[in-house]
Amino acid sequence: MSQAQIQISQSPNFLLPSGKELKLLDVLRFCYGLSETEVQILTTLLKSSPKLAQDLERELQLSRALVSRSLNKLLNMGLIKRTKETGNHLGRPKYVYFIPNFDELKAKLIKEIEDCTNGIRNLMINWGVKG
């Protein structure tokens, strides 16, 4: 695991004008609407991936349904990837979940968080403007 991969949970805080500390995980929750569970799963995959859904259920002590919903949301947002587990030919396919390239994920997050910030900025610029 690279040093960059563990920084998501250990990032320095940013002090807001209110005095509240803002962490990177707070930004991810806000801009992406991620739940605590989704952040836990993303952080776990950053620390050690690939993982099966069952591994995440056991490691995080979460229900199958909650892990499944969270993984699907992270997949749909393009924050994680999955591939079929090799050697599994019976029953339903099992998937292995992972973050393929941390640098690409980081670049995606930076761009999308900038878009989020610019959207908020534009709301403030247009606040009180009658159209």
Backbone as a printed PyTorch tensor [residue, N CA C, xyz], in Angstrom:
tensor([[[  0.8500,  -1.1790,   0.0000],
         [  0.0000,   0.0000,   0.0000],
         [  0.8880,   1.2330,   0.0000]],

        [[  0.5860,   2.1530,  -0.8720],
         [  1.4100,   3.3520,  -0.9640],
         [  1.0240,   4.3390,   0.1310]],

        [[  1.9310,   5.2410,   0.4400],
         [  1.6790,   6.2690,   1.4380],
         [  0.4900,   7.1280,   1.0220]],

        [[  0.3640,   7.3810,  -0.2860],
         [ -0.7480,   8.2090,  -0.7720],
         [ -2.0870,   7.5600,  -0.4920]],

        [[ -2.1390,   6.2240,  -0.5170],
         [ -3.4010,   5.5380,  -0.3260],
         [ -3.9370,   5.6570,   1.0870]],

        [[ -3.0920,   5.7800,   2.0870],
         [ -3.6060,   5.8770,   3.4480],
         [ -3.8870,   7.3120,   3.8630]],

        [[ -3.5250,   8.2630,   3.0390],
         [ -3.7200,   9.6630,   3.4000],
         [ -5.1720,  10.0800,   3.4260]],

        [[ -6.0630,   9.3410,   2.7630],
         [ -7.4690,   9.7360,   2.7480],
         [ -8.0410,   9.7600,   4.1570]],

        [[ -7.5990,   8.8250,   5.0070],
         [ -8.1360,   8.7990,   6.3620],
         [ -7.2610,   9.5720,   7.3470]],

        [[ -6.0540,   9.9460,   6.9370],
         [ -5.1510,  10.6450,   7.8330],
         [ -4.8130,  12.0420,   7.3240]],

        [[ -5.6310,  12.5710,   6.4320],
         [ -5.3360,  13.8670,   5.8420],
         [ -5.4210,  14.9710,   6.8820]],

        [[ -4.6600,  16.0610,   6.6770],
         [ -4.7530,  17.1870,   7.6080],
         [ -6.1240,  17.8420,   7.4950]],

        [[ -6.5080,  18.4930,   8.5480],
         [ -7.8040,  19.1520,   8.5780],
         [ -7.6830,  20.5770,   8.0700]],

        [[ -8.8100,  21.0910,   7.6150],
         [ -8.9270,  22.4600,   7.1420],
         [ -9.8790,  23.1540,   8.0990]],

        [[ -9.5110,  24.3250,   8.5630],
         [-10.3380,  25.0490,   9.5200],
         [-11.3210,  25.9510,   8.7740]],

        [[-12.5960,  25.7360,   9.0070],
         [-13.6480,  26.5510,   8.4010],
         [-13.7910,  27.8700,   9.1630]],

        [[-14.4220,  28.8810,   8.5520],
         [-14.6250,  30.1540,   9.2530],
         [-15.3640,  29.9980,  10.5850]],

        [[-16.1740,  28.9510,  10.6920],
         [-16.9230,  28.7070,  11.9360],
         [-16.0410,  28.1400,  13.0360]],

        [[-14.8150,  27.7330,  12.6720],
         [-13.9190,  27.1130,  13.6310],
         [-13.9620,  25.5940,  13.5860]],

        [[-14.9300,  25.0440,  12.8480],
         [-15.0470,  23.5960,  12.7180],
         [-13.9300,  23.0810,  11.8070]],

        [[-13.3660,  21.9360,  12.1890],
         [-12.3590,  21.3090,  11.3470],
         [-13.0460,  20.4870,  10.2670]],

        [[-12.5730,  20.6240,   9.0590],
         [-13.1100,  19.8900,   7.9240],
         [-12.0530,  18.8960,   7.4670]],

        [[-12.4140,  17.6240,   7.3920],
         [-11.5010,  16.5740,   6.9530],
         [-11.8590,  16.1680,   5.5290]],

        [[-10.9320,  15.5330,   4.8720],
         [-11.1780,  15.0500,   3.5130],
         [-12.4010,  14.1410,   3.4650]],

        [[-12.5710,  13.3080,   4.4750],
         [-13.7320,  12.4210,   4.4980],
         [-15.0340,  13.2150,   4.5780]],

        [[-15.0260,  14.3650,   5.2640],
         [-16.2090,  15.2280,   5.3160],
         [-16.5380,  15.7630,   3.9260]],

        [[-15.5050,  16.1330,   3.1860],
         [-15.6970,  16.6500,   1.8220],
         [-16.2820,  15.5620,   0.9250]],

        [[-15.7530,  14.3500,   1.0430],
         [-16.2730,  13.2390,   0.2360],
         [-17.7390,  12.9590,   0.5790]],

        [[-18.0600,  13.0050,   1.8570],
         [-19.4530,  12.7960,   2.2560],
         [-20.3520,  13.8720,   1.6600]],

        [[-19.8990,  15.1280,   1.7010],
         [-20.7100,  16.2370,   1.2150],
         [-20.8570,  16.2190,  -0.3090]],

        [[-19.7410,  16.1890,  -1.0220],
         [-19.7900,  16.3030,  -2.4850],
         [-20.3800,  15.0630,  -3.1680]],

        [[-20.2000,  13.9020,  -2.5550],
         [-20.6730,  12.6600,  -3.1680],
         [-21.8900,  12.0760,  -2.4680]],

        [[-22.2910,  12.6490,  -1.3580],
         [-23.4250,  12.1230,  -0.6170],
         [-23.1490,  10.7390,  -0.0450]],

        [[-21.8870,  10.4880,   0.2930],
         [-21.5120,   9.1750,   0.8010],
         [-21.9320,   9.0140,   2.2530]],

        [[-22.4150,   7.8300,   2.5600],
         [-22.7540,   7.5000,   3.9400],
         [-21.4900,   7.0830,   4.6840]],

        [[-21.6120,   6.9570,   5.9790],
         [-20.4950,   6.4900,   6.7970],
         [-20.0180,   5.1190,   6.3060]],

        [[-20.9560,   4.2490,   5.9640],
         [-20.6140,   2.9060,   5.4760],
         [-19.8570,   2.9740,   4.1600]],

        [[-20.3120,   3.8150,   3.2520],
         [-19.6430,   3.9350,   1.9550],
         [-18.2230,   4.4750,   2.1190]],

        [[-18.0470,   5.4200,   3.0230],
         [-16.7070,   5.9360,   3.3080],
         [-15.8380,   4.8470,   3.9270]],

        [[-16.4130,   4.0530,   4.8340],
         [-15.6750,   2.9400,   5.4430],
         [-15.1990,   1.9470,   4.3810]],

        [[-16.0760,   1.6130,   3.4590],
         [-15.7320,   0.6560,   2.4100],
         [-14.6690,   1.2320,   1.5010]],

        [[-14.8270,   2.4810,   1.0950],
         [-13.8330,   3.1230,   0.2300],
         [-12.4750,   3.1690,   0.9220]],

        [[-12.4550,   3.5380,   2.1820],
         [-11.2050,   3.6040,   2.9420],
         [-10.5750,   2.2230,   3.0760]],

        [[-11.3980,   1.2150,   3.3270],
         [-10.8950,  -0.1540,   3.4530],
         [-10.2730,  -0.6230,   2.1450]],

        [[-10.9220,  -0.3190,   1.0240],
         [-10.3710,  -0.7170,  -0.2760],
         [ -9.0970,   0.0570,  -0.5970]],

        [[ -8.9940,   1.2880,  -0.1290],
         [ -7.7590,   2.0500,  -0.3190],
         [ -6.6080,   1.4270,   0.4550]],

        [[ -6.9180,   0.9280,   1.6540],
         [ -5.8810,   0.3480,   2.5010],
         [ -5.4500,  -1.0240,   2.0110]],

        [[ -6.4000,  -1.8260,   1.5650],
         [ -6.0630,  -3.1820,   1.1080],
         [ -7.1390,  -3.6990,   0.1690]],

        [[ -6.8050,  -3.7820,  -1.0640],
         [ -7.7380,  -4.3400,  -2.0380],
         [ -6.9170,  -5.2240,  -2.9670]],

        [[ -7.5060,  -6.1260,  -3.6620],
         [ -8.9440,  -6.3440,  -3.8480],
         [ -9.5700,  -7.1210,  -2.6950]],

        [[-10.9040,  -7.0080,  -2.6150],
         [-11.6540,  -7.7080,  -1.5770],
         [-12.9860,  -8.1890,  -2.1370]],

        [[-13.4150,  -9.3320,  -1.6440],
         [-14.7620,  -9.8250,  -1.9270],
         [-15.7420,  -9.0890,  -1.0160]],

        [[-17.0120,  -9.0460,  -1.4180],
         [-18.0360,  -8.4280,  -0.5800],
         [-18.0840,  -9.0960,   0.7950]],

        [[-17.9290, -10.4300,   0.8100],
         [-17.9530, -11.1610,   2.0790],
         [-16.8100, -10.7300,   2.9980]],

        [[-15.6590, -10.4260,   2.4160],
         [-14.5290,  -9.9510,   3.2150],
         [-14.8730,  -8.6140,   3.8760]],

        [[-15.5040,  -7.7360,   3.1190],
         [-15.9020,  -6.4330,   3.6550],
         [-16.9610,  -6.5850,   4.7440]],

        [[-17.9280,  -7.4830,   4.5130],
         [-18.9700,  -7.7390,   5.5140],
         [-18.3400,  -8.1690,   6.8330]],

        [[-17.4230,  -9.1200,   6.7510],
         [-16.7870,  -9.6700,   7.9510],
         [-15.8780,  -8.6280,   8.6220]],

        [[-15.0440,  -7.9760,   7.8170],
         [-14.0750,  -7.0150,   8.3580],
         [-14.7410,  -5.8100,   9.0090]],

        [[-15.8050,  -5.3170,   8.3820],
         [-16.4840,  -4.1160,   8.8860],
         [-17.7000,  -4.4410,   9.7540]],

        [[-18.0200,  -5.7440,   9.8600],
         [-19.1660,  -6.2130,  10.6410],
         [-20.4580,  -5.5440,  10.1920]],

        [[-20.7090,  -5.6530,   8.8830],
         [-21.8910,  -5.0600,   8.2750],
         [-22.7200,  -6.1420,   7.5980]],

        [[-23.9960,  -5.8620,   7.3890],
         [-24.8800,  -6.8330,   6.7410],
         [-24.5610,  -6.9320,   5.2460]],

        [[-24.9270,  -8.0540,   4.6720],
         [-24.7240,  -8.2860,   3.2420],
         [-25.4500,  -7.2210,   2.4170]],

        [[-26.6950,  -6.9050,   2.8090],
         [-27.4850,  -5.9290,   2.0550],
         [-26.8350,  -4.5430,   2.0780]],

        [[-26.3570,  -4.1320,   3.2380],
         [-25.7340,  -2.8140,   3.3660],
         [-24.4470,  -2.7290,   2.5510]],

        [[-23.6340,  -3.7600,   2.6070],
         [-22.3860,  -3.7830,   1.8260],
         [-22.7090,  -3.7850,   0.3390]],

        [[-23.6950,  -4.5790,  -0.0620],
         [-24.0690,  -4.6560,  -1.4800],
         [-24.5390,  -3.3020,  -2.0130]],

        [[-25.4220,  -2.6340,  -1.2700],
         [-25.9120,  -1.3050,  -1.6900],
         [-24.7660,  -0.3040,  -1.7750]],

        [[-23.8910,  -0.3430,  -0.7940],
         [-22.7640,   0.5980,  -0.7570],
         [-21.8040,   0.3520,  -1.9110]],

        [[-21.4800,  -0.9100,  -2.1650],
         [-20.5890,  -1.2320,  -3.2790],
         [-21.1930,  -0.7950,  -4.6050]],

        [[-22.4940,  -1.0340,  -4.7890],
         [-23.1480,  -0.6130,  -6.0380],
         [-23.1050,   0.8950,  -6.2150]],

        [[-23.3100,   1.6450,  -5.1390],
         [-23.2500,   3.1090,  -5.2360],
         [-21.8410,   3.5570,  -5.6100]],

        [[-20.8230,   3.0010,  -4.9480],
         [-19.4360,   3.3610,  -5.2530],
         [-19.0670,   2.9720,  -6.6800]],

        [[-19.5680,   1.8380,  -7.1460],
         [-19.3420,   1.4160,  -8.5390],
         [-19.9810,   2.3960,  -9.5170]],

        [[-21.2440,   2.7320,  -9.2650],
         [-21.9690,   3.6420, -10.1610],
         [-21.3440,   5.0280, -10.2160]],

        [[-20.6840,   5.4320,  -9.1340],
         [-20.0280,   6.7370,  -9.0970],
         [-18.6300,   6.6790,  -9.7030]],

        [[-18.1770,   5.4790, -10.0560],
         [-16.8560,   5.3300, -10.6540],
         [-15.7110,   5.4430,  -9.6620]],

        [[-16.0040,   5.2470,  -8.3760],
         [-14.9630,   5.3630,  -7.3600],
         [-14.2190,   4.0480,  -7.1350]],

        [[-14.8760,   2.9280,  -7.4870],
         [-14.2430,   1.6100,  -7.3790],
         [-14.5590,   0.8170,  -8.6340]],

        [[-13.8880,  -0.3120,  -8.7850],
         [-14.1330,  -1.2280,  -9.9080],
         [-14.3690,  -2.6140,  -9.3420]],

        [[-14.8420,  -3.5130, -10.2040],
         [-14.9920,  -4.9090,  -9.8080],
         [-14.6810,  -5.8080, -10.9900]],

        [[-14.3190,  -7.0240, -10.6680],
         [-14.0860,  -8.0360, -11.6800],
         [-14.5670,  -9.3570, -11.1230]],

        [[-14.9520, -10.2990, -12.0150],
         [-15.3980, -11.6090, -11.5490],
         [-14.2250, -12.3590, -10.9480]],

        [[-14.5130, -13.0310,  -9.8600],
         [-13.4950, -13.8440,  -9.2110],
         [-13.1450, -15.0100, -10.1330]],

        [[-11.8760, -15.2470, -10.3250],
         [-11.4440, -16.3510, -11.1820],
         [-11.6210, -17.6680, -10.4580]],

        [[-11.9460, -18.7010, -11.2120],
         [-12.0760, -20.0300, -10.6490],
         [-13.4310, -20.3190, -10.0360]],

        [[-14.3270, -19.3790, -10.0290],
         [-15.6570, -19.5790,  -9.4560],
         [-16.6390, -19.8250, -10.5960]],

        [[-17.0010, -21.1030, -10.8160],
         [-17.8650, -21.4380, -11.9570],
         [-19.2510, -21.9080, -11.5400]],

        [[-19.4660, -22.1520, -10.2440],
         [-20.7540, -22.6350,  -9.7740],
         [-21.5320, -21.5160,  -9.1040]],

        [[-22.8490, -21.5270,  -9.3040],
         [-23.7000, -20.5490,  -8.6410],
         [-23.5340, -19.1470,  -9.2000]],

        [[-23.9580, -18.2110,  -8.3870],
         [-23.8660, -16.8020,  -8.7830],
         [-22.4040, -16.3830,  -8.8300]],

        [[-22.0820, -15.4980,  -9.7600],
         [-20.6860, -15.0480,  -9.8210],
         [-20.3270, -14.2200,  -8.5870]],

        [[-19.0860, -14.3690,  -8.1540],
         [-18.5700, -13.5500,  -7.0650],
         [-17.6680, -12.5000,  -7.6800]],

        [[-17.7390, -11.3090,  -7.1240],
         [-16.9470, -10.2020,  -7.6410],
         [-15.9030,  -9.7740,  -6.6220]],

        [[-14.7830,  -9.3410,  -7.1600],
         [-13.7080,  -8.7890,  -6.3620],
         [-13.7190,  -7.2810,  -6.6030]],

        [[-13.7310,  -6.5070,  -5.5330],
         [-13.8140,  -5.0510,  -5.6120],
         [-12.4500,  -4.4420,  -5.3050]],

        [[-12.1250,  -3.3750,  -6.0320],
         [-10.7960,  -2.7840,  -5.8830],
         [-10.7650,  -1.3650,  -6.4210]],

        [[ -9.6820,  -0.6730,  -6.0950],
         [ -9.3860,   0.6390,  -6.6650],
         [ -8.2050,   0.4100,  -7.5930]],

        [[ -8.4350,   0.4950,  -8.9020],
         [ -7.4040,   0.0830,  -9.8590],
         [ -6.1620,   0.9720,  -9.8910]],

        [[ -6.3690,   2.2630,  -9.7540],
         [ -5.2370,   3.1760,  -9.8690],
         [ -5.4920,   4.3730,  -8.9660]],

        [[ -4.7390,   4.4600,  -7.8870],
         [ -4.9690,   5.5250,  -6.9140],
         [ -4.7930,   6.9090,  -7.5350]],

        [[ -3.7700,   7.0800,  -8.3870],
         [ -3.5260,   8.4010,  -8.9820],
         [ -4.6890,   8.8440,  -9.8610]],

        [[ -5.2960,   7.8980, -10.6020],
         [ -6.4640,   8.2370, -11.4230],
         [ -7.6620,   8.5900, -10.5430]],

        [[ -7.8540,   7.8190,  -9.4650],
         [ -8.9490,   8.1230,  -8.5440],
         [ -8.7570,   9.5050,  -7.9290]],

        [[ -7.5440,   9.7950,  -7.5210],
         [ -7.2500,  11.0970,  -6.9060],
         [ -7.5260,  12.2310,  -7.8930]],

        [[ -7.1020,  12.0750,  -9.1410],
         [ -7.3500,  13.1030, -10.1600],
         [ -8.8540,  13.2910, -10.3940]],

        [[ -9.6010,  12.1890, -10.4300],
         [-11.0560,  12.2520, -10.6000],
         [-11.6860,  13.0080,  -9.4370]],

        [[-11.2750,  12.6710,  -8.2100],
         [-11.8340,  13.3300,  -7.0290],
         [-11.5160,  14.8190,  -7.0220]],

        [[-10.2810,  15.1720,  -7.3580],
         [ -9.8890,  16.5840,  -7.3830],
         [-10.7540,  17.3580,  -8.3750]],

        [[-10.9290,  16.8220,  -9.5770],
         [-11.7230,  17.5080, -10.5950],
         [-13.1820,  17.6640, -10.1510]],

        [[-13.7460,  16.5710,  -9.6410],
         [-15.1530,  16.6160,  -9.2580],
         [-15.3840,  17.4760,  -8.0110]],

        [[-14.4340,  17.4990,  -7.0890],
         [-14.5690,  18.3680,  -5.9170],
         [-14.4260,  19.8290,  -6.3300]],

        [[-13.5570,  20.1160,  -7.3050],
         [-13.4670,  21.4800,  -7.8430],
         [-14.7920,  21.8830,  -8.4740]],

        [[-15.4180,  20.9680,  -9.2250],
         [-16.7280,  21.2500,  -9.8270],
         [-17.7650,  21.5380,  -8.7410]],

        [[-17.7300,  20.7460,  -7.6800],
         [-18.6460,  20.9360,  -6.5460],
         [-18.4350,  22.3130,  -5.9180]],

        [[-17.1780,  22.6600,  -5.6870],
         [-16.8330,  23.9450,  -5.0850],
         [-17.2470,  25.1050,  -5.9880]],

        [[-17.0150,  24.9750,  -7.2790],
         [-17.4150,  26.0220,  -8.2260],
         [-18.9290,  26.1880,  -8.2590]],

        [[-19.6580,  25.0750,  -8.1560],
         [-21.1140,  25.1510,  -8.1100],
         [-21.5940,  25.9190,  -6.8900]],

        [[-20.9780,  25.6500,  -5.7520],
         [-21.3200,  26.3720,  -4.5200],
         [-20.9750,  27.8510,  -4.6640]],

        [[-19.8220,  28.1240,  -5.2490],
         [-19.3920,  29.5120,  -5.4750],
         [-20.4150,  30.2540,  -6.3400]],

        [[-20.8740,  29.5910,  -7.4040],
         [-21.8570,  30.2150,  -8.2980],
         [-23.1850,  30.4560,  -7.5840]],

        [[-23.5580,  29.5560,  -6.6800],
         [-24.7710,  29.7920,  -5.8930],
         [-24.6370,  31.0660,  -5.0680]],

        [[-23.4700,  31.2410,  -4.4800],
         [-23.2340,  32.4340,  -3.6630],
         [-23.1920,  33.6970,  -4.5190]],

        [[-22.5660,  33.6220,  -5.6730],
         [-22.4990,  34.7780,  -6.5700],
         [-23.8990,  35.2260,  -6.9790]],

        [[-24.7620,  34.2490,  -7.2260],
         [-26.1170,  34.5490,  -7.7040],
         [-27.1380,  34.7150,  -6.5760]],

        [[-26.6900,  34.6350,  -5.3440],
         [-27.5750,  34.7700,  -4.1880],
         [-28.1660,  36.1700,  -4.1720]],

        [[-29.4630,  36.2130,  -4.1400],
         [-30.1490,  37.5030,  -4.0650],
         [-30.3370,  38.1630,  -5.4300]],

        [[-29.7770,  37.5750,  -6.4860],
         [-29.9410,  38.1410,  -7.8350],
         [-31.2870,  37.6660,  -8.3630]],

        [[-32.1020,  38.6180,  -8.7780],
         [-33.4090,  38.2630,  -9.3230],
         [-33.2610,  38.0660, -10.8150]],

        [[-33.7960,  36.9320, -11.2840],
         [-33.6400,  36.6240, -12.6970],
         [-34.8510,  36.5650, -13.4230]]])
